Amino acid sequence: MQAGTTTTENLIELSDNAFVVFSAIKVLLVFSVVMVVVALLTLMERKVSAWMQDRLGPNRVGPGGLGQPLADGIKNILKEETNPAEANRVFFTLAPMLSIIPALVTFAVIPWAAPLPTPWGVVPMMVADLPIGILFLLAFSSLGVFGIVMAGWASSNKYALLGGLRAGAQMISYEIALGLSLMSVFFLVGNVGLDEIVWTQQRMNMWFALPLAVSFFFFWISSFAETNRLPFDLPEAESELVTGYHTEYSAMKFSMFFIAEYAHVLTVSALMATLFLGGWDIPGVGRDDMLGFVDGVWVGERPAVWITLLTFGAFALKTLLFILIFMLVRWTVPRFRYDQVMDLGWKILLPAALVAVMVTAATVLALDSFGVEMDRLYYGFVPLYGLVLTVVNVAMLVIVLWVMDRGQTLAGSGSLDEKRRVAQERARRRAEAMRVHLTTPRAGAR
């Protein structure tokens, strides 16, 4: 019997027919819920911005404005679509679809609750229980930028083309740091399955947000860039590119880009909750610690319907927390300049993520060499394994924040004047040195 395995009765795996039926139900349920939540997120963002700016926000359609997303959807469906004469019709139409499909598909591998016991077997609370869950998610989420780049190119508009190029450059710049930030998670888990990641955090008695604080911070920043949210909305940048890659779009095609953006925000928030906040784990409760069937043996506590409902509530609250932070940041932090975005990605996040991976790997190796067990509470309540990693990562995070605060990469707009002043001073010194050189008599000259 494996460590953490509980002897249970009447727990069986789903048969092939039951698996197909429950999979179809989960697909329909998740797709419907995600689309409804995405629509409500547009209302939530407008309400949050109104609250921050001391306004009322939408309050005309339905009680408290709850019908506003429906009104917006009807308006976009009924509006006349514009098709630029110079645009490539095929790719112009295909681009919004390529943008929204990856955002919806990636949610399929995220576990949103503890397994549900049924008379036909235990049902995993995810659409697709893939052994390569996180790799599948990273691969598909990266495809979303193809729709943006295609939209910019197919529009035959210089502003749209620049927005598409910016999106591609931004994705490349931050995708590397995002992937490196996950390496530390893989070191601890030894697996790329999202259910395994949740199970490891439960065994360690500590969520990864603390023992992998640097990875959490880098993943968070990269997520803003990957979703094109402020302060990383350079592909749209209304003050520079009108609306960037979707300048020529209207009606439902235009709306599909916004649906894709909010779907990406929802997926990324759910992913961060899974990777760094224990997923559906409820803090301080051991009754929900379970993995599922491994080689026909149930690993973890016995599932129950009430546990599934409670863990779903915990997962929803964690996801909502990250979504709310996305919205608060949008209406708080101004847009970065393009040179700041590139400098942050290549000069800070990339080298710092490499160093963090090496330091975390060395720490994990040292803990294993000294025989410190991940799932053991020393003295009955001290998660020593997680505390050591927390101290190391917090120290690295302090150093990273100190470097970022030096004004070298994230300096404000006044830095442009400072750069001009420094350049003018250097030019003056060179001119002075040249004048002295030309006026100084040479040796042997009469």
C-alpha positions in Angstrom: 0.0 0.0 0.0 1.4 3.4 -1.0 2.0 6.2 1.5 -1.1 8.3 2.0 -3.3 5.4 0.7 -6.6 4.8 2.5 -8.3 1.4 2.3 -11.8 2.1 1.0 -14.8 0.0 -0.1 -17.3 0.5 -2.9 -14.9 2.8 -4.8 -14.6 1.7 -8.4 -13.3 3.3 -11.6 -15.7 4.3 -14.3 -16.5 1.8 -17.0 -15.9 2.8 -20.6 -19.6 3.6 -21.2 -19.9 5.7 -18.0 -16.7 7.4 -18.9 -18.0 8.5 -22.3 -21.3 9.7 -20.8 -19.7 11.7 -17.9 -17.2 13.2 -20.3 -19.9 14.5 -22.6 -21.8 15.9 -19.6 -18.6 17.6 -18.4 -17.8 19.1 -21.8 -21.3 20.6 -22.1 -21.3 21.8 -18.5 -17.9 23.4 -18.6 -18.4 25.0 -21.9 -21.7 26.5 -20.8 -20.4 27.7 -17.4 -17.2 29.2 -18.9 -19.2 31.2 -21.5 -21.6 32.5 -18.9 -18.7 33.3 -16.5 -16.8 35.1 -19.3 -19.9 37.2 -20.1 -20.3 38.1 -16.4 -16.7 39.0 -16.1 -17.2 41.8 -18.6 -19.9 43.2 -16.2 -17.7 42.6 -13.2 -14.8 44.6 -14.8 -17.1 47.5 -15.5 -18.5 47.4 -12.0 -15.0 47.2 -10.5 -13.8 50.1 -12.5 -16.9 52.1 -11.5 -16.3 51.3 -7.9 -12.6 52.4 -8.1 -13.6 55.7 -9.9 -16.6 56.4 -7.7 -19.1 55.8 -10.5 -22.3 53.8 -10.8 -21.4 51.5 -13.7 -24.0 49.6 -15.7 -27.3 49.7 -13.9 -30.0 50.0 -16.6 -30.5 46.5 -18.0 -31.9 44.1 -15.4 -31.5 44.3 -11.6 -28.2 46.0 -10.8 -27.2 45.8 -14.5 -27.1 42.0 -14.5 -28.7 41.9 -18.0 -26.0 44.1 -19.5 -23.9 41.2 -20.9 -27.0 39.8 -22.6 -27.8 43.2 -24.1 -24.2 43.6 -25.4 -24.3 40.1 -26.9 -27.6 40.8 -28.8 -26.2 44.2 -30.0 -23.0 42.5 -31.4 -24.9 39.8 -33.1 -27.3 42.2 -34.8 -24.7 44.8 -35.8 -23.6 45.1 -39.4 -20.1 43.7 -39.9 -17.5 45.6 -41.9 -15.1 43.8 -44.2 -12.2 45.9 -45.4 -11.8 45.8 -49.2 -8.0 45.1 -48.9 -8.3 42.5 -46.2 -7.7 38.8 -46.8 -11.3 37.5 -46.3 -10.4 33.9 -45.3 -7.8 34.8 -42.6 -9.7 37.9 -41.5 -12.6 35.6 -40.6 -10.5 32.8 -39.2 -8.4 35.0 -36.8 -11.1 35.5 -34.1 -11.8 31.8 -34.1 -8.1 30.9 -33.6 -8.0 33.4 -30.8 -11.0 32.1 -28.8 -10.7 28.3 -29.3 -7.4 27.9 -27.4 -8.8 29.9 -24.5 -11.8 27.5 -24.2 -9.9 24.3 -24.8 -7.2 24.9 -22.2 -9.7 24.9 -19.3 -10.4 21.2 -20.0 -7.3 20.0 -18.1 -7.8 22.0 -14.9 -9.2 20.1 -11.9 -11.8 22.3 -10.3 -12.9 20.1 -7.4 -12.2 16.8 -5.5 -13.4 13.6 -7.3 -17.1 13.0 -7.2 -18.4 9.5 -6.0 -21.3 8.2 -8.0 -23.0 4.8 -8.2 -21.2 4.2 -11.5 -17.7 5.0 -10.2 -15.6 8.0 -9.0 -15.7 10.9 -11.5 -12.6 13.1 -11.8 -13.6 16.8 -11.7 -11.9 17.8 -14.9 -12.9 17.4 -18.5 -9.7 15.6 -19.6 -7.5 13.9 -17.1 -4.3 14.0 -19.2 -1.0 12.8 -17.8 0.6 15.8 -19.6 -1.9 18.3 -18.4 0.4 21.3 -17.8 2.3 20.7 -21.1 -1.0 20.5 -23.0 -2.1 23.7 -21.4 1.1 25.6 -22.2 1.1 24.4 -25.8 -2.5 25.4 -26.5 -2.4 28.7 -24.6 0.5 29.7 -26.8 -1.6 29.2 -29.9 -3.8 32.1 -29.0 -1.2 34.6 -30.2 -1.6 33.1 -33.8 -5.1 34.5 -34.0 -3.9 37.9 -33.0 -1.0 38.0 -35.4 -3.2 36.7 -38.2 -5.8 39.4 -37.4 -3.1 42.1 -37.7 -1.7 40.8 -40.9 -5.0 40.0 -42.6 -6.6 43.4 -41.9 -4.2 45.2 -44.3 -4.0 48.0 -41.8 -0.7 49.4 -40.5 -2.0 49.9 -36.9 -3.4 46.3 -36.9 -0.1 44.9 -38.3 1.9 46.7 -35.6 -0.4 45.4 -32.9 0.0 41.8 -34.2 3.8 42.1 -34.3 3.8 43.5 -30.8 1.7 40.6 -29.6 4.1 38.1 -31.2 7.2 39.8 -29.7 5.6 40.1 -26.3 4.5 36.4 -26.3 8.0 35.2 -27.1 9.6 37.5 -24.5 7.5 36.2 -21.6 6.7 32.7 -22.7 10.3 31.7 -21.8 10.1 33.1 -18.3 6.7 31.6 -17.8 8.0 28.2 -18.8 11.1 28.5 -16.6 9.0 29.5 -13.6 7.2 26.1 -13.9 10.4 24.1 -13.8 10.6 24.6 -10.0 7.1 23.1 -9.7 8.2 20.1 -11.7 11.2 19.6 -9.5 9.0 19.3 -6.4 6.2 17.3 -7.9 8.1 15.0 -10.3 5.1 15.0 -12.6 3.3 17.4 -15.0 -0.2 16.3 -14.2 -2.3 19.1 -12.5 -3.9 16.6 -10.1 -0.5 15.5 -9.0 0.5 19.1 -8.4 -2.6 19.6 -6.1 -1.8 16.3 -4.3 1.8 17.3 -3.7 0.8 20.6 -2.1 -1.6 18.7 0.2 1.1 16.3 1.2 3.6 19.1 1.9 1.1 20.9 4.1 1.9 24.1 2.3 0.8 25.8 -0.9 3.5 26.5 -3.5 2.9 30.2 -3.3 5.4 30.4 -0.4 8.0 27.7 -1.0 8.1 28.7 -4.7 7.6 32.5 -4.2 9.9 33.5 -7.0 8.3 31.2 -9.5 4.9 32.4 -8.4 5.9 36.0 -8.9 7.4 35.4 -12.3 4.4 33.4 -13.4 2.1 36.1 -12.3 3.9 38.8 -14.2 4.2 36.6 -17.3 0.5 35.9 -17.1 -0.3 39.6 -17.4 1.8 39.7 -20.6 0.4 36.5 -22.0 -3.2 37.8 -21.6 -2.4 41.3 -23.0 -3.8 42.9 -19.9 -2.6 46.2 -18.5 0.1 47.2 -18.0 1.1 44.9 -20.9 -1.6 45.8 -23.4 0.9 47.0 -26.0 -0.8 45.0 -28.9 -3.9 47.2 -28.4 -2.5 50.5 -27.0 -5.4 52.8 -27.9 -3.2 55.9 -27.6 -0.7 54.6 -30.2 -2.4 52.0 -32.4 -6.1 53.0 -32.3 -7.1 49.5 -31.0 -4.2 47.5 -32.5 -4.8 44.1 -34.1 -8.6 44.4 -34.0 -8.9 47.9 -35.4 -10.7 46.7 -38.5 -13.1 44.3 -36.7 -16.7 45.0 -35.8 -19.8 43.3 -34.5 -19.4 39.7 -33.4 -15.9 39.2 -34.7 -14.8 42.2 -32.6 -16.6 40.7 -29.6 -14.9 37.3 -30.0 -11.5 38.9 -29.3 -12.8 40.2 -26.0 -14.4 36.8 -25.2 -11.0 35.2 -25.8 -9.3 37.8 -23.6 -11.6 37.2 -20.6 -11.5 33.4 -21.2 -7.7 33.6 -21.1 -7.9 35.6 -17.8 -10.3 33.0 -16.4 -8.0 30.1 -17.4 -4.8 31.7 -16.2 -6.5 32.6 -12.9 -7.6 29.0 -12.5 -4.2 27.8 -13.4 -2.5 30.0 -10.8 -4.9 28.8 -8.2 -4.1 25.2 -9.1 -0.3 25.6 -9.3 0.4 27.9 -6.3 -2.7 28.0 -4.1 -3.4 24.3 -3.8 -6.2 24.2 -6.4 -9.3 22.9 -4.8 -7.6 22.2 -1.5 -9.2 23.7 1.6 -6.6 25.0 4.1 -6.5 23.3 7.4 -8.8 20.5 6.3 -7.2 17.0 5.7 -10.5 15.3 4.7 -10.1 16.6 1.1 -6.6 15.3 0.6 -7.0 12.8 -2.2 -5.4 12.0 -5.6 -7.5 9.3 -7.2 -6.9 5.8 -8.6 -3.3 4.9 -9.1 -2.8 1.4 -10.7 -6.3 0.5 -9.5 -5.7 1.6 -5.9 -7.4 4.6 -4.4 -4.9 7.1 -3.0 -6.0 9.6 -0.4 -9.1 10.1 1.7 -12.5 8.7 0.8 -14.4 11.0 -1.5 -17.9 12.4 -0.7 -20.4 14.6 -2.5 -20.2 17.3 0.2 -16.4 17.4 -0.1 -16.7 17.9 -3.9 -19.0 20.8 -3.3 -16.9 22.4 -0.7 -13.7 22.0 -2.7 -15.4 23.5 -5.8 -16.3 26.5 -3.7 -12.7 26.9 -2.4 -11.4 26.6 -6.0 -13.9 29.2 -7.3 -12.9 31.7 -4.5 -9.2 31.4 -5.3 -9.8 31.8 -9.0 -12.1 34.8 -8.3 -9.3 36.4 -6.2 -6.8 36.3 -9.1 -9.5 37.6 -11.5 -10.2 40.5 -9.2 -6.5 41.3 -9.0 -6.3 41.3 -12.8 -9.0 43.9 -12.9 -7.7 46.1 -10.0 -4.3 46.2 -11.7 -5.8 47.3 -15.0 -7.4 50.3 -13.4 -4.4 51.2 -11.2 -1.2 50.8 -13.1 -0.5 52.8 -16.3 0.7 51.1 -19.5 4.4 50.4 -19.8 6.5 51.7 -22.6 7.5 49.2 -25.2 11.2 49.3 -24.2 10.2 48.7 -20.6 8.2 45.6 -21.5 11.1 44.2 -23.5 13.7 45.1 -20.9 11.7 43.5 -18.1 11.2 40.3 -20.1 14.8 39.8 -21.4 17.0 41.6 -18.8 15.2 40.8 -15.6 12.7 37.9 -15.8 14.7 35.6 -18.1 18.1 35.6 -16.2 16.4 35.8 -12.8 14.2 32.8 -13.7 17.3 30.8 -14.7 19.0 31.6 -11.5 15.8 30.8 -9.5 15.6 27.4 -11.2 19.2 26.5 -10.3 18.9 27.7 -6.7 15.6 25.8 -6.2 17.0 22.7 -7.7 20.1 22.9 -5.5 17.9 23.4 -2.4 15.6 20.4 -3.3 18.7 18.3 -3.9 20.2 19.3 -0.5 16.9 18.6 1.4 16.7 15.2 -0.2 20.4 14.5 0.6 19.8 15.3 4.3 16.8 13.1 4.4 14.2 15.8 5.0 10.8 14.3 4.0 8.3 16.4 2.1 5.2 15.0 3.7 6.4 14.9 7.3 5.5 17.4 10.0 8.4 17.7 12.3 7.6 18.1 16.0 4.0 17.4 15.0 3.3 20.8 13.2 6.5 22.1 11.4 6.5 21.5 7.6 10.3 21.7 7.5 10.7 20.9 3.8 8.4 23.8 2.8 9.8 26.2 5.4 13.4 25.8 4.1 12.2 26.4 0.5 10.2 29.4 1.7 13.3 31.0 3.3 15.4 30.5 0.2 12.7 31.8 -2.2 11.8 34.8 -0.1 15.4 35.8 0.0 15.7 35.5 -3.8 12.4 37.4 -4.2 13.8 40.3 -2.1 16.9 40.5 -4.3 14.8 40.5 -7.5 12.5 43.2 -6.2 15.6 45.3 -5.1 17.1 45.0 -8.6 13.8 45.9 -10.2 13.4 48.9 -8.0 16.8 50.4 -9.0 15.1 52.3 -11.9 17.1 50.4 -14.6 14.2 48.7 -16.3 10.9 50.0 -14.8 11.8 53.6 -14.6 8.9 56.0 -15.2 8.3 58.2 -18.2 10.7 60.8 -16.7 13.6 58.4 -17.5 13.3 59.6 -21.1 14.3 63.1 -20.1 17.0 61.6 -17.9 18.4 59.6 -20.8 18.4 62.7 -23.0 20.1 64.7 -20.4 22.8 62.0 -19.9 23.3 61.7 -23.7 23.6 65.5 -24.0 26.1 65.6 -21.2 28.2 62.9 -22.8 28.1 64.7 -26.2 29.2 67.9 -24.5 32.1 66.1 -22.8 33.2 64.5 -26.1 33.0 67.9 -27.9 35.0 69.5 -25.0 37.6 66.7 -25.2 37.9 67.1 -29.0 38.2 70.9 -28.7 41.0 70.5 -26.1 42.7 67.9 -28.4 42.6 70.3 -31.4 43.8 73.3 -29.5 46.6 71.7 -27.6 50.0 72.2 -29.3 51.6 69.0 -30.5 55.1 68.0 -29.4 57.7 69.3 -31.9 55.3 71.6 -33.5 56.6 75.2 -34.2 
